[in-house]
Amino acid sequence: QVRLVESGGGLVQAGGSLRLSCAASGRTFSNYHMGWFRRTPGKEREFVAAISSTGGRTYYADSVKGRFTISRDNAKNTVYLQMNSLKPEDTAVYYCAARRTLTQALPVRVIEYDYWGQGTQVTVSS
């Protein structure tokens, strides 16, 4: 069992920045690929970014590429999402997720992840 707790959400003006954190506990963090997803009311959970278990590989949704950066600190059992140049359309509940490293491929679909956090709200005002 892996427990994930997100933090760092809040209200920010368009063009501003936020850094989300996701603290993991319960199992060996470095055995898991990690991802960030987001959901807005009435929509499905949407992939944002993923990072490999060692941190050596990352992958981003086109909508956030160049603005968001995913990173991890395996010594602190934490994954981060640095969000710059925020837009009102980035407003959502953001979730982190963990997937046991069974293959090297970075998971991008909801169904591929084993554990989820409770989410943190990000609101970007125009």
N, CA and C of each residue as an Amber inpcrd file, in Angstrom:
protein
   378
   0.8380000  -1.1820000   0.0000000   0.0000000   0.0000000   0.0000000
   0.8810000   1.2420000   0.0000000   0.5450000   2.1970000  -0.8530000
   1.2560000   3.4650000  -0.9210000   0.2610000   4.5730000  -0.5990000
   0.6380000   5.4450000   0.3110000  -0.2040000   6.5870000   0.6400000
   0.4090000   7.8300000   0.0310000  -0.4270000   8.6130000  -0.6460000
   0.0270000   9.8170000  -1.3320000  -0.7440000  11.0150000  -0.8000000
  -0.0240000  12.0740000  -0.4590000  -0.6610000  13.2810000   0.0670000
  -0.1430000  14.4890000  -0.7020000  -1.0370000  15.1580000  -1.4390000
  -0.6700000  16.3430000  -2.2020000  -0.7860000  17.5980000  -1.3440000
  -0.0030000  18.5970000  -1.7060000  -0.0830000  19.9020000  -1.0630000
   0.4150000  20.9450000  -2.0450000   0.1660000  22.2210000  -1.7100000
   0.6970000  23.3060000  -2.5240000  -0.3070000  23.9760000  -3.4350000
  -1.5290000  23.4720000  -3.4710000  -2.5300000  24.1160000  -4.3040000
  -2.9610000  25.4530000  -3.7170000  -3.7340000  26.2000000  -4.5060000
  -4.2130000  27.4810000  -4.0270000  -4.7500000  28.3230000  -5.1540000
  -4.9020000  29.6140000  -4.8540000  -5.4150000  30.5800000  -5.8140000
  -4.2600000  31.4390000  -6.3170000  -4.1610000  31.5810000  -7.6300000
  -3.0740000  32.3720000  -8.2130000  -3.6190000  33.1040000  -9.4330000
  -3.0410000  34.2430000  -9.7480000  -3.4490000  34.9840000 -10.9310000
  -2.8290000  34.3790000 -12.1820000  -3.4840000  34.5970000 -13.2940000
  -2.9520000  34.1320000 -14.5730000  -1.5420000  34.6830000 -14.7690000
  -0.6490000  33.8150000 -15.2390000   0.7460000  34.1850000 -15.4160000
   1.6140000  33.8520000 -14.2200000   0.9880000  33.5070000 -13.1230000
   1.7230000  33.1900000 -11.9090000   2.2010000  31.7510000 -11.8710000
   2.7670000  31.3760000 -10.7220000   3.3680000  30.0490000 -10.5480000
   2.9010000  29.4110000  -9.2470000   2.9090000  28.1050000  -9.2520000
   2.6660000  27.3060000  -8.0500000   3.5410000  26.0630000  -8.1390000
   3.9090000  25.5310000  -6.9820000   4.5930000  24.2450000  -6.9540000
   3.7930000  23.2870000  -6.0930000   3.3650000  22.2080000  -6.7060000
   2.6680000  21.1580000  -5.9850000   3.6730000  20.1190000  -5.5020000
   3.3780000  19.5600000  -4.3390000   4.1910000  18.4800000  -3.7920000
   3.2900000  17.2810000  -3.5260000   3.8800000  16.1130000  -3.6050000
   3.1610000  14.8870000  -3.2840000   4.1020000  14.0110000  -2.4650000
   3.7580000  13.8300000  -1.2070000   4.5750000  13.0260000  -0.3070000
   4.0480000  11.6020000  -0.2720000   4.9510000  10.6510000  -0.4410000
   4.5710000   9.2400000  -0.4840000   5.0740000   8.5230000   0.7610000
   4.3110000   7.5230000   1.1880000   4.7330000   6.6950000   2.3040000
   4.1800000   5.2920000   2.1090000   4.8230000   4.3440000   2.7520000
   4.2930000   2.9890000   2.7610000   5.1300000   1.9500000   2.0450000
   5.7150000   2.3170000   0.9200000   6.5350000   1.3680000   0.1690000
   7.7840000   2.1060000  -0.3400000   8.6580000   1.3670000  -0.9940000
   9.8840000   1.9680000  -1.5140000   9.5390000   2.8940000  -2.6780000
   9.6670000   4.1810000  -2.4330000   9.2550000   5.1940000  -3.4020000
   9.9650000   5.0210000  -4.7340000  11.2270000   4.6570000  -4.7040000
  12.0170000   4.5710000  -5.9370000  11.6270000   3.3720000  -6.8030000
  10.6810000   2.5740000  -6.3480000  10.1560000   1.4690000  -7.1560000
   8.9430000   1.8630000  -7.9850000   8.5930000   3.1530000  -7.9310000
   7.3660000   3.5960000  -8.5690000   7.6080000   4.7160000  -9.5680000
   6.9960000   4.5750000 -10.7520000   6.8210000   5.7310000 -11.6270000
   5.7450000   6.6000000 -10.9830000   5.8490000   7.9070000 -11.2100000
   4.8860000   8.8320000 -10.6240000   4.2560000   9.7080000 -11.7060000
   3.0230000  10.0970000 -11.4730000   2.3430000  10.9520000 -12.4370000
   1.4850000  12.0010000 -11.7490000   1.1700000  13.0310000 -12.5150000
   0.2080000  14.0490000 -12.0950000  -0.9450000  14.0580000 -13.1000000
  -2.1390000  14.1470000 -12.5590000  -3.3560000  14.2630000 -13.3660000
  -4.1560000  15.4390000 -12.8310000  -5.1600000  15.8520000 -13.5950000
  -6.0480000  16.9040000 -13.1140000  -7.4690000  16.6320000 -13.5970000
  -8.4180000  17.1810000 -12.8570000  -9.8100000  17.0080000 -13.2230000
 -10.5960000  18.2830000 -12.9700000 -11.3850000  18.6500000 -13.9570000
 -12.3080000  19.7710000 -13.8120000 -13.7280000  19.2080000 -13.7670000
 -14.6710000  19.9420000 -13.1730000 -16.0370000  19.4370000 -13.0460000
 -16.6250000  19.0150000 -14.3850000 -17.2090000  17.8330000 -14.4050000
 -17.8560000  17.3370000 -15.6050000 -16.9300000  16.6960000 -16.6070000
 -15.6450000  16.6290000 -16.2790000 -14.6900000  16.0370000 -17.2250000
 -13.9750000  14.8520000 -16.5890000 -13.3860000  14.0350000 -17.4520000
 -12.5790000  12.9180000 -16.9810000 -11.2420000  13.4160000 -16.4600000
 -10.6420000  12.5910000 -15.6330000  -9.2890000  12.9230000 -15.1650000
  -8.3370000  12.9480000 -16.3520000  -7.4970000  13.9850000 -16.4030000
  -6.6380000  14.2500000 -17.5590000  -5.1700000  14.1230000 -17.1610000
  -4.4070000  13.4390000 -18.0010000  -2.9750000  13.3010000 -17.7610000
  -2.2740000  14.6500000 -17.8800000  -1.3330000  14.9080000 -16.9700000
  -0.5540000  16.1430000 -17.0030000   0.9280000  15.8390000 -17.2490000
   1.5140000  14.9790000 -16.4080000   2.9420000  14.7030000 -16.5240000
   3.2740000  13.4000000 -15.8100000   4.3740000  12.7870000 -16.2190000
   4.8440000  11.5570000 -15.5760000   6.3590000  11.5930000 -15.4790000
   6.8850000  10.8680000 -14.4950000   8.3270000  10.7880000 -14.3010000
   8.6870000   9.3630000 -13.9340000   9.8140000   8.9050000 -14.4540000
  10.2320000   7.5370000 -14.1920000  10.6990000   7.3770000 -12.7520000
  10.8550000   6.1380000 -12.3380000  11.1880000   5.8360000 -10.9470000
  12.5180000   6.4550000 -10.5150000  13.4600000   6.5550000 -11.4560000
  14.7660000   7.1480000 -11.1260000  14.7920000   8.6580000 -11.3610000
  13.7770000   9.1800000 -12.0180000  13.7480000  10.5990000 -12.3620000
  14.4250000  10.9330000 -13.6710000  14.9210000   9.9240000 -14.3650000
  15.6800000  10.1740000 -15.5770000  14.8520000  10.4780000 -16.8100000
  13.5960000  10.1280000 -16.7660000  12.7250000  10.3760000 -17.9240000
  11.4430000  11.0550000 -17.4750000  10.9700000  11.9680000 -18.3140000
   9.7140000  12.6610000 -18.0500000   8.8820000  12.7200000 -19.3200000
   7.6010000  12.9560000 -19.1270000   6.7020000  13.0760000 -20.2740000
   5.5710000  14.0150000 -19.8800000   5.1370000  14.8630000 -20.8490000
   4.1520000  15.8930000 -20.5400000   3.0110000  15.8730000 -21.5510000
   1.8570000  16.2830000 -21.0770000   0.7590000  16.5580000 -21.9940000
   1.1130000  17.7930000 -22.8090000   0.6410000  17.8460000 -24.0370000
   0.9460000  18.9880000 -24.9030000   0.4730000  20.3000000 -24.2850000
  -0.6160000  20.2380000 -23.5470000  -1.2090000  21.4610000 -22.9990000
  -0.3440000  22.1230000 -21.9250000   0.6030000  21.3820000 -21.3630000
   1.4410000  21.9530000 -20.2880000   2.9230000  21.9690000 -20.6380000
   3.2620000  21.3910000 -21.7690000   4.6760000  21.3020000 -22.1570000
   5.2920000  22.6890000 -22.2530000   6.4530000  22.8500000 -21.6540000
   7.1280000  24.1410000 -21.6620000   6.7280000  25.0490000 -20.5140000
   5.6520000  24.7150000 -19.8100000   5.1990000  25.5330000 -18.6730000
   5.3150000  24.7800000 -17.3480000   5.0890000  23.4880000 -17.3700000
   5.1340000  22.6690000 -16.1530000   6.3790000  21.7960000 -16.1620000
   6.9010000  21.5190000 -14.9670000   8.0440000  20.6280000 -14.8150000
   7.7820000  19.6470000 -13.6840000   7.8930000  18.3750000 -13.9980000
   7.7670000  17.3470000 -12.9670000   9.1590000  16.9260000 -12.5180000
   9.3150000  16.7000000 -11.2290000  10.5950000  16.2570000 -10.6820000
  10.3210000  15.4240000  -9.4450000  11.3580000  14.7640000  -8.9550000
  11.1840000  13.9440000  -7.7590000  12.4700000  13.9380000  -6.9570000
  12.3060000  13.7090000  -5.6680000  13.4340000  13.5570000  -4.7520000
  13.2090000  12.2370000  -4.0310000  13.9050000  11.2060000  -4.4680000
  13.6700000   9.8810000  -3.8800000  14.1510000   9.8000000  -2.4250000
  15.0720000  10.6460000  -2.0440000  15.5190000  10.6590000  -0.6550000
  14.4340000  11.2150000   0.2710000  13.5530000  12.0550000  -0.2970000
  12.4680000  12.6440000   0.4850000  11.1170000  12.0140000   0.1880000
  11.1110000  11.0090000  -0.6950000   9.8540000  10.3350000  -1.0600000
   8.7980000  11.3210000  -1.5480000   9.2370000  12.2490000  -2.3790000
   8.3520000  13.3280000  -2.8140000   8.4940000  13.5650000  -4.3160000
   7.3510000  13.8150000  -4.9500000   7.3380000  14.2370000  -6.3470000
   6.7350000  15.6390000  -6.4010000   7.2300000  16.4370000  -7.3420000
   6.8260000  17.8360000  -7.4450000   6.2510000  18.1250000  -8.8330000
   5.4360000  19.1670000  -8.8750000   4.9800000  19.6970000 -10.1530000
   5.1120000  21.2140000 -10.0820000   6.1290000  21.7320000 -10.7630000
   6.3180000  23.1730000 -10.8430000   5.4810000  23.6880000 -11.9980000
   4.5920000  24.6120000 -11.7050000   3.6590000  25.1360000 -12.7200000
   3.9150000  26.6220000 -12.9060000   4.3630000  26.9910000 -14.0850000
   4.6370000  28.3880000 -14.4230000   3.6850000  28.8560000 -15.5150000
   3.6110000  30.1540000 -15.6740000   2.7640000  30.7560000 -16.7220000
   1.3570000  30.1570000 -16.6880000   0.7940000  30.1160000 -15.5090000
  -0.5070000  29.4820000 -15.3350000  -1.6030000  30.2310000 -16.0830000
  -2.5640000  29.4610000 -16.5810000  -3.6850000  29.9910000 -17.3290000
  -4.9910000  29.6100000 -16.6140000  -6.0520000  30.3600000 -16.8350000
  -7.3340000  29.9870000 -16.2050000  -7.7620000  28.5590000 -16.5370000
  -7.4190000  28.0800000 -17.7130000  -7.7930000  26.7100000 -18.0850000
  -6.9970000  25.6440000 -17.3440000  -6.0030000  26.0480000 -16.5670000
  -5.2820000  25.0960000 -15.7110000  -6.0250000  24.8590000 -14.3950000
  -7.0870000  25.6050000 -14.1600000  -7.8720000  25.4350000 -12.9430000
  -8.4460000  24.0210000 -12.8930000  -8.1580000  23.3120000 -11.7880000
  -8.5780000  21.9130000 -11.6570000  -8.1750000  21.4100000 -10.2850000
  -8.6600000  20.2220000  -9.9490000  -8.1010000  19.4770000  -8.8290000
  -6.9730000  18.6230000  -9.3860000  -5.8100000  18.7450000  -8.7820000
  -4.6220000  18.0220000  -9.2420000  -4.3540000  16.8290000  -8.3340000
  -4.0970000  15.6940000  -8.9630000  -3.8620000  14.4460000  -8.2470000
  -2.4910000  13.8900000  -8.6020000  -1.8080000  13.3480000  -7.6260000
  -0.6260000  12.5740000  -7.9540000  -0.9730000  11.0930000  -7.8820000
  -0.2060000  10.2870000  -8.5930000  -0.4850000   8.8700000  -8.6940000
   0.8180000   8.1010000  -8.7910000   0.7730000   6.8470000  -8.3640000
   1.9610000   5.9960000  -8.3620000   1.6670000   4.6810000  -9.0730000
   2.6780000   4.2300000  -9.8220000   2.5570000   2.9510000 -10.4950000
   3.8260000   2.1510000 -10.2790000   3.6530000   0.9240000  -9.8460000
   4.7960000   0.0370000  -9.6380000   5.5730000  -0.1010000 -10.9450000
   6.8910000  -0.0340000 -10.8640000   7.7370000  -0.0720000 -12.0580000
   7.8340000  -1.5020000 -12.5880000   6.8840000  -1.8700000 -13.4320000
   6.8970000  -3.1880000 -14.0520000   7.5610000  -3.1550000 -15.4180000
   7.4260000  -2.0080000 -16.0780000   8.0780000  -1.8030000 -17.3670000
   8.7230000  -0.4240000 -17.3450000   9.5320000  -0.1430000 -18.3600000
  10.1790000   1.1630000 -18.4440000   9.2750000   2.2240000 -19.0400000
   8.1960000   1.8090000 -19.6740000   7.2920000   2.7700000 -20.3180000
   6.6240000   3.6450000 -19.2660000   6.5810000   4.9490000 -19.5180000
   5.9290000   5.8540000 -18.5870000   4.4110000   5.7790000 -18.7590000
   3.6870000   5.5290000 -17.6870000   2.2340000   5.4190000 -17.7860000
   1.5780000   6.7850000 -17.9430000   0.6090000   6.8580000 -18.8420000
  -0.0880000   8.1180000 -19.0840000  -1.5960000   7.9990000 -18.9320000
  -2.0890000   6.7910000 -18.7040000  -3.5340000   6.5860000 -18.5660000
  -3.8920000   6.3490000 -17.1100000  -5.0800000   6.7930000 -16.7320000
  -5.5610000   6.6310000 -15.3580000  -5.4960000   5.1680000 -14.9350000
  -5.9190000   4.2860000 -15.8020000  -6.0320000   2.8740000 -15.4690000
  -4.6750000   2.2300000 -15.1820000  -3.6030000   2.8580000 -15.6180000
  -2.2750000   2.2800000 -15.4360000  -1.7090000   2.5130000 -14.0380000
  -2.3160000   3.3910000 -13.2790000  -1.7830000   3.7450000 -11.9600000
  -2.4590000   2.9460000 -10.8560000  -1.6690000   2.6490000  -9.8330000
  -2.1310000   1.7910000  -8.7460000  -2.6440000   2.5660000  -7.5380000
  -2.0620000   3.7260000  -7.2750000  -2.3930000   4.4800000  -6.0680000
  -2.5960000   5.9450000  -6.4290000  -3.4970000   6.5810000  -5.6650000
  -3.8570000   7.9770000  -5.9140000  -3.9070000   8.7640000  -4.6170000
  -3.5640000  10.0490000  -4.7310000  -3.7710000  10.9510000  -3.6210000
  -5.1880000  11.4960000  -3.6180000  -5.4730000  12.3610000  -2.6590000
  -6.8270000  12.8890000  -2.4790000  -7.0630000  14.1300000  -3.3290000
  -6.0040000  14.7210000  -3.8580000  -6.1280000  15.8820000  -4.7310000
  -5.9320000  17.2000000  -4.0060000  -5.4950000  18.2000000  -4.7640000
  -5.3500000  19.5480000  -4.2430000  -5.8760000  20.5200000  -5.2950000
  -6.6430000  21.5080000  -4.8410000  -7.3050000  22.4370000  -5.7590000
  -6.3340000  23.5270000  -6.2160000  -6.3050000  23.7470000  -7.5220000
  -5.5630000  24.8680000  -8.1050000  -6.5660000  25.7340000  -8.8540000
  -6.6030000  27.0040000  -8.5050000  -7.5150000  27.9430000  -9.1510000
  -6.7070000  29.1020000  -9.7220000  -6.8530000  29.3420000 -11.0140000
  -6.1320000  30.4100000 -11.6910000  -7.1560000  31.4520000 -12.1310000
  -7.0070000  32.6490000 -11.5970000  -7.9420000  33.7220000 -11.9270000
  -7.4220000  34.5350000 -13.1080000  -8.3520000  35.0450000 -13.8950000
  -7.9650000  35.8140000 -15.0930000  -7.8350000  37.2980000 -14.7870000
